[in-house]
């Protein structure tokens, strides 16, 4: 049986049931290795009463939303980015996963339609055969939550079978490459390639008529000279050069200056691969791995794909190395007490055990086996290489990535996302934190080259002392917005963003030089490029540059400092790219008022606040607080969130106390003299005894 198609899109807030979808229209503009996506979705409320709805959309970890609009009954609701302290952020935030965008859109009257338009940008990956891969996600799997951990925002979303999808998808992608577009392939039926430029640098295709949005839609673009370095310089908002400010954009803003995107493909001289290494394989054996790898008929199960991938790796390891295999779920176990030397006998024993593995370990709790592996002493002269196989259905993504990053100097981490809908946040985040690479296995035919590529990377000698220098005209400088990577591999693409300051002339040129040490030899990779500034209506490069800068700041050495937080907040608000300090708030475009709870009477239960879902509570209030029932839901949820934190997460207070302080300050202003009764009612509901002094009472 294929996996169930996870519910996303427009959802009734009270019941978590989907509003029926009528159709999807998607426009994609691909420039080399980045994409700008505009998706319009139409829904219709077929119930007899009005419903309050929230929009939930699956996102890739490399994506950045920059625009959201919902039109209902002639009124347009927009998502406005605000600082979290200005709203009840404890209700809306889902820090555990970067795969989810959600925004309330208010009431949808019976029988009427809602039209939603979402716009986002993202970087694209390059496959082993040189194909630039674009995927429009279809599945957002429910996230499993370990004991004593927050429930994911989508964990209670219902699922519908693929056979029940009543709508179609219209997808129109346009591709541009400075070196030409050779061909475009897809896992779905597409129209013949049509060139839009005589030099074949632009091309377009579309999905064949009648396509059903029942799986991840994958497009593979093959460019001429795909490994050749390239640079795109994008003009600032409202300007045609690098110094002129836009009318409403502050001069100090990232959006006011030109930004360069540089794509590198470092070339290393041929070298002997290492036979040394300790290879630790961590395999997901949770129940969800029993699902099919994709929605194709007779598709193999995820656990079977993971086993085949692991066997291929085992048979490809070099003699003389060491290895061990861990299986994890609600508990974990290893094949050997410690890593063993790789011999024909030990390999055959391991392959036999792998073939006997089943997806019978319950939930997906990856953190504990990771901690155990990191606490195990390594072997001298055998660098540790960790390979992780999982469908990524966890809710404590940030905690897991933090653990990998904390131990990054001890190992390299390579990850495999198994199956459609595997969490990009977890798979990519772990690999980046551990200085390795990531792969997604969703099609058996493409498995072998991905697996062997990762193994080749792990056997490559380390590239050290990486640095980047710019040679630009006088009075022009480049401020790099994304750091140089800790590991660079042969044939792997790397994108760097830089803000260009100074007066740039049309005939000006620049040069970028990537320097590094390989096998104790200093090497350089130079590339000259024209500083021609391109005007862009969508500002694709700017959005991605802002996302890269925010990510660097949030995962840097001092993300909690006031100076860093101010820079994160400033970049986020000016670029429209969400950060850990900002959140989208639904606002009526005409009246500029925020979309709050429904003004209509409805004979359905009051929406269960997220904090109650977090605690998995099923209870009723035994005392009467009827005079509080008309208060804002946001105040209720903020009080409950603070109480829950002090009751269930006191050990992590350092991580949330600043957030909690802002929440208490906000709710004290809103609730006024009623705050004490809010706290008393919250303690009763959550069966807690949090001291009112926490709220300044």
N, C-alpha and C positions, 0 to 999 in steps of 0.2 A: 504494500500500500504506500502511496506517496505521502509525504508529510502534509499536514494541514496548512492551508494558506492563512497566515497570520492577519489579524484584523488591524488595519490602519486606515488613515483618511479621516473623514468626518464622523465623530462618534458622539452618541448621546451621553452627556455627562452623568446623568442619574443612573442609567442602566448599563452603561458600557457597551451598548449595542450599536452597530454601525448604521449610519444614515445611508440609504440605498444610493449607490454610485451609478450615474448615467453614462459617463464617458470621460476619457482623459486625452488631452492634447499636449504634446511636448515638443518644444523647439530647442535644439542643441546647437551651439556654436563652438566648434573645437578649433583652437589655435595651437597647432603643434602638439604640445603635451598638457594643455589645460583646457577645461571645458566650462562653458557658461550655459546653464540649463534654466529654461522657463517652462513650468508645468502648470496647466490649467485643468482643474477637475470640477465636474458638475454633479451636484447631488440633489435629491428630492425627498422631502419629508412625506412619507406615505402614511404616517400616523394621523389619528383624528384630532390630536392636540399638539400644541406647540412644544418644542423640545429645546433645551439648552445644549449647545454642541461645543465640542473641542476638536481641533484638528491635530492629528498625530501623523507624522510622515517619517518614513525610514530614511536615514542619512548615512553616508559614508563618513568615516572618521576624518578623511581628508577634505570634506566638504565644508562650505561656509554659506549659510543662508544670509541673504542681504535684502530680501523683499518678500512680504507676504500681504495679500489682500483677500478679503472675502466679501462678496456682494450678496446681500439678502434683502429682498423686498425693496430694492432701490437704494438701500443704504450700504455704504462701503466701510468695512472694518479693516484697519491696517494694524500690523504688528509694529509697535514702536519700541525701540531699544531704550531701556532706562537702567539707571543704577539700581541695584537690588534693594538698597536701603529705602528706596522710595516706594516700595510696594511689598505685598505679603509674599516675599520670595520663597519662604519655607514651604509654601504649598506647591509652587510651580516647578521648582528645580528638580532635575534628575541628574545629579552629578555622577552617578554610577556608570552612565553610558553616554557616549557621544554620538550614538547611532539614531537618536530620537530628536525630532523637532515637534513641539506641541504649542498650541495657542488657542485660547478660548475665542469663540466668535459670537457668542450671545444666543438669542432666540431665533429659531427657524419655525415660522408658522406652518400649520398643517396644509399639505398640498402644494407648498411653494418650493422653489428651487434655490439652491445656494451655489455660487460659482467661486471657486477658490483658485488663486494664482500664487504659486510659490516660485521664487527665483534663488538659485544658488550657484556657486562656482566650486571647482575642484581640480586637483592635479590628477593626471592619468599615469598609469604604469606602462612599462614596456616589457613585453613578453620575451621569452628566450629566443624566439624566431624573429624578433624585431618589431612585432605588431604592437601598436599603441592601443591599449584596451580601455574602452568606455563601457560601464555597466550602469544601467538604470535599475535600482533595486526594487524588487517586487515583494520580498518577504522580510518581515521584522519579527524574528522568533521571540516567543516569550522568554524572559530571562529568569533562570533559576536563582533562587536566593538561599544562601547558606543559613543555618540556624543563627539567631541573634544578629541578623543583618537586615538592612532596609530592603523592602520589596521594591522591585523595579516598577517604573510607571506603567509598563506594558504587561506586567505579570498577570493582571486580571482582565486583560483584553480578550474577548472571545475570538474563536477561530471559525472559519468557514471552509468547507471542502473546495478544492479547485473547480470541481464540476459545477459548483453553484455560482461561479462568477458570471454576472449577466451583462458586463460592459466590455467595451473594446478600447484599444489604445491606438492613438495616432502619434507616431514619432517621426520627426523630420530633422535629421542631423546634417549639419554642414561642416565640412572639414577644410582646413587651410594649413598648408605647410610650405615653408620657403623653398624646399627642395623638391616639391612635387608629391602628389598622391598617386600611388601605384595601383592599389586595389583596396576594397573594403569587404570584409566577410562578417557573418553573423551566425549565431546559433538559432536564429529565427529566419523566416522567409523575408527577404528584402527585395526591393526593386533594383534593376540594373544601375550600375554606377553612372552618374551624369556629371561631366565636368562643367564648372561654372566659369573657368578661366582658360584662355587659349594655351597658356603654358602649363596647364594641368596642376597648378598650385592650389586650386580650389575644386571641391567636388561635393556631391550630395547624393543621398539615398533616402529611402523611406521604408517603413514596414509594409509588407503586403497587406492588401485590404482584408479586413476581418480578423486581424490578429487579436488574440486574447492575452490579457496581461496576467499570465499564469506562472511566470518564472522570471528569474533575473534575465533581462534583455542584454545581451553582450554584443558589442560591435568591435571588430578588430580592424584598425586602419594601418595599412602598410605604406610607409612613406619612402620616397627615394632618399638614400643616404641618411637613414634614421639615426645612425650613430654620430653624425656630424654635429659639432657644437653649434648652438644658435642663441641669438639674443633678441629680445623684443623690448623696446623702450616705449612706455605708455605715458602720454601727457597728463599733467595734473588737471583737476576738475576746472573746466572753464578756461583753460589756457592752451597755448600752442607751443610754449617753450618751457624750459625747466625752471624759470624764475618767476613767471607771472602767476599771481595768486588768483584763485577763483573768487567770484563775487561774494559768496557766503562762507567760503572755507577759510579758516584762520591760517595765517602764513606759516605758523609752526606745525600745521597738521600734516600728517602723512599724505593726505589727499591733495595737498596744494603743490607738491613737487612731482617731477617725473620719476617714475619707478622703472628699473630694469629687471627683467627676468632672464637669467642666464642658465642654459642647460648644458651640463658637462657630461662627457663620456670618457673618463680618464683611460689612457692606454698604458698598460704595464708590459714590460718586456717578458718574454717567456721565462718561466722559472719552474723549478722542480717542486711538486706538491709535497707537503709534509706527510710522513707516515705516522707521526706522533699525534696523540690526542686522547682525551677521555670523552667518549660520546655517551651522553645521558639522554634517553628517550622517555618522554613523559606523555602517556597516551590516555585520552579521555575514554572512560568506560561507563559513562553515565547513561541513564535510560534514553535520553534524546538521541544518542548515537545509534539507536536502533532504527531511526527514521531513514528514509531514502536520501541519497546524496543530492538528487534533484527531482523535478516533477515529471521527468520522462517515464513512459511506461517501462516497467521491468528495470528501473534504475537500481543499482546496488545500494545496500545499506551503508550508512556513514561509517559504522564500525568496520565493515568489510573494506571500504576504501582506505581507512586508516591502517588496517592490517596489511593490505597490499603495499601501501606506501612504505610502511616500516620494514617489511620484508625486503623490498627493493633497496632500501638504505643499508640494512644489515648485510646484504650480499655484496654491497659496493664498498664497504669499509676497508681500509688498508690493513694488511697484516702488521701486527706489532702494536696496534693501538689497544685501548681498553674501552669497555662499554658496560652499560647496565640499562634495564628497562623498568619503568614504573607505570603502573596503571592506577588511575584515580577516579573517584566519584564521591560518594559520601564518606568513603574511607580510601586508603591507598595501600598498595603493596608493591614490592620490587621483586624482580626475577632472582636476583642474587643479593647476598648480604652486603656486598661491596662490588665495585666495578671489577670485571674480570678481563684477562687478556683475550684479545680477539684471535681465535684459532678456528680451524675447520670444525673441531668438535664443539667449541662453545657457540659458534655461529649456528650450527645445526640444532643444538639444544634450544637456543633462543627462538629460532624460526618455528620449531615445534610448539613452544609455549605461546608464541604470537598467534599461530593458527587456531589455538584453543581458546583464545580470548573471546568474551562476549560483552555486550553492553548491559551489564547486570550489577553495576556498582551504585545505583540510585542517582542521587543528585550530582551537581558539578561543583565540587569544592577543590579548587586548584591551589589555593594559597598554602595549605598545610604541607602537601608534598614538596612544593617549592622551597619552603623553609627547611624541610628535612634535607633536601638535596644540597642547599647552600651551607648547611651546618656540617655536612660530610666533608672530611678533608680531601683535598685534591691530590693528584699524583705529580711528583716532580717531573719536569720535562714533558709533560703531557697536558697541554692546555685544555681546559674543560669546554666542551661544546654541548649546549643544551638544545634538543629538538622537541618541540611541543606540538601535539596533534589534538585539536579540539574543535567543536562546533561553536565554542565561545559563548555558551548560554549561561553566563554568570552575571551577578549584579554588583560585585565588589571589584569592578574592573580597575579603578584607580589604585586601590590597595594592592592588587596583584602587580600592576606596572611599577608601583613604587618599590615593591620588594625586589623586582628584577633590576631596577636602576640602582638600588642600594648595593647590589652585588655585581655591578657591571664590570668592575675591574678584575673579577675572579673568573669570568667566563664570557662566551658569546652566546646569544640566544637566537635560535631560528624557529620560526613558527609556521604551522600549516593550518589554515582554516578549512575545515571539512564540511562540505555541503553548502547549498544555497542559503543565504541569510546568516552565515557565520559572522560574529561580531567583529567588524573592522576595528573598533576601538581597542579591543583586547589583542587581536592578532597583530595588528600593526604596532600598537603601543608597546607590547612586550619585545618585539623584534628591535624597534628603535631604541628602547631603553637598554637593551642588551647588546647593542652594536652588531646585530645580525640582519637577516633578511626575512621576508614573509612571503608565503605563497597561499593561494586559495585553490582548493581541489574541489571542483564542481562538475568535472567531466572526466571520465576515465581515460579518454583518448589523449588528453593533454597532461596526464599525471606524470609520466616518466621524465620528460624534460625538466619539469619544475622541481621534481625530487632531486635529480642529479645535479641541477644547477645549485641548489642549496648546499648539497654535500661538497661540491667543488669550491664554493665560497668558504665553507668551514675549513677546508684543507689549504686555502691560500695563506701565505705568510702575511703577517700584519703590515698594513701601511701606516707609517708613523710620521710625526712632525708635519701634519697637514696644515697648509696655510694658503691664503688667497690674497693676491695683490692686484691693484688696478693702476693702469697708466692712462691718464685722461688729460685733456687740454688744460692749460693754466686757468686757475680760478674755478675749476670744476672738480668736485669731489664725489665719491661714492660712499655712502654709509650703509654697510651691510646690515640687513634686517634679520637674517637667519644665519645661525652659526655653522661653521664648517663641521661636517660629520666626523664622528669618532672612528668610523671604519669605512673604507672605500674598497669596492670589489670590482674585478675585471668585468666590463660590459654592463655595469650598473649605472643607471641615470641618476644624476643629482641636480637639483634645482636650487639656485640661490637668488634671493631678492635683494635689491639695493636701491636706496633712495638717491637720486642724482640731484646734487645741489650746485648751482652756478649757471651762468649763461652759456647755452649750447647753440652753436651754429649748425645749419643744415649740412655743411660739408665736414663737420668734425667727426673724428673717429676715436675709438678707445680700444684698449687691450686689457684682457683679463688673463692672469697667470695663476694656475694652480700648481703649488709645489708640495712635494712629499718625499719621504724616504722609504725606499723599497729594497729589501735585502742589503741594507746599509749603503745604498746608492741613492744620491739625491737626483730627483727627476722633476721635470717641468711639463706642463701642458698649457700652451699659449693659444689664445684665440683673439684675433682682431675683428672689430665690428664697427659699423657706422652708427653714429648716435642719432640717427633719424628718429624723430618722435612721432608716434602713431596716436591719433585721436581715437578714443573708443567711447561709444555711448554707454556701454555696459560696465566699463572700468573693471574688466576681469582681472587684470594683473594686480590692480590695487587691492581688491578684496583678498586675493590669495597672499599678497605681501603682508597685509594687515594680520591675516590669520597666522602666518608664519611668525611674525613678530610677537603676537600675543602668546603663541605656544612657547616660544623661546623664553619669554618673561615668566610665564606661569610654571615652567619646568626648570627654571634657572637655579642659581645657587642661593638666592635670597628672595623668593617670591612673596614673602610676607612683609617686606619692608614697605614703608609708606611711599617712598619714591617710586618703587617698582609698581605698586598698586595704582598709583596715580597715572603712571604711563600706560598700564593695561587699560584702565578705565577710559582715558583720553583716546587711545587708539580704537578701542571698541566702539565708543559712542560716535566718533567721527567717521569711521569706516562702515558702520552698520553690521560688523561681524561680532557675534556674541562671544562673551568671555565668562570667566568664573565670577566676575564682579557685576555682570549685567544680565538682564533677562528681557525677553520680549513681553510687552503688555499690549493687549488688544484695545484699540482706541477707535472711536467713531471718527471717520475722516473729516466729516463736515462740522460736527459740533465740538470736536477735539476732546470729548469726554470719554472716560475709560469705560469699557464694557464690564459691568459687574454682574451680579446675580440676576435672575429673571424677575421682572416686575409682575408676571402673570401668576395666577393661582393654578396649580397643577395637582391633580390627584395621583401623584407618584411620590415615592420617598424622597426626603431631602438628600442631596448628593453626599455620599460618604466621603469625608475629607481624606486626603492622601495619608495623613499621619495615622489615621485609624487603620487604613489598609496596610501601612507599614508594620503596625503592631499585630496585625492579623486578629483584630478584636471582633467579637460577635457578642454584643451585650446591649443592654438598654439602661438608661439613666433611671435609677430608682427614686430619685428625688425630683421635686418640681422646680424647674427654672424657666417656667413658661414665659416670664417677662423678658428673658434673654433671647427668645427664639427669633425675634425680628432683627437681631443685630447682624452685621455683615458676616458672611461666611468666612471671609479672609481673616477677620479678627479671631474667630473661633479657632481656625486652623493654626494660626500663628501661636496662640496660647498653648494649644495641644502639642504643637511641635516642640516648643521650649520645654514643656513638662516631660515629653517623651525623651528628649535629649538628656535631661538630668536623671531620668529614671533608668535608661537603658544604654547610654553611651557616655557615661561620665569619664571613663578611662581615656576617651579620645577628645577630652575637652579642649586641648590645645588646638585641635583641628577646627573646632566650630565655635569657640568662645567669641571671636570677633563677629561672626555671623549672628550668633545668638544675641550679642549686645545690641546690634542694630535692630533686631526683631523686637526686643523688649522695649527699646526706645520708641519704635514705631507704634507698638500696640498700646503703650502708656498714653501716647498722644491721642490715639483713636478711641480707646475705651473709656478714658476718664475715670470717673468715680465708680463705674461698673466693673473695673478690672478685677477687684477682689472676688466678686461673684463669678466672673469668668474662670479665675484660677480655681476656686472651690469646685465649680462644676466640672472643670477639666480633670482635677484630681479624682473626683468620683467616677467619671467616665473611664479613665485610664487605670483606675485602681492604684493610684499613686499617692504619695504624701510629700510632694515637693513644697518646700518652705516658700510662702508668699514673698519673703525677702528677696528671692531671686528676681522678682518683678519690681523691686524697689518699694514694696508695701510694708 
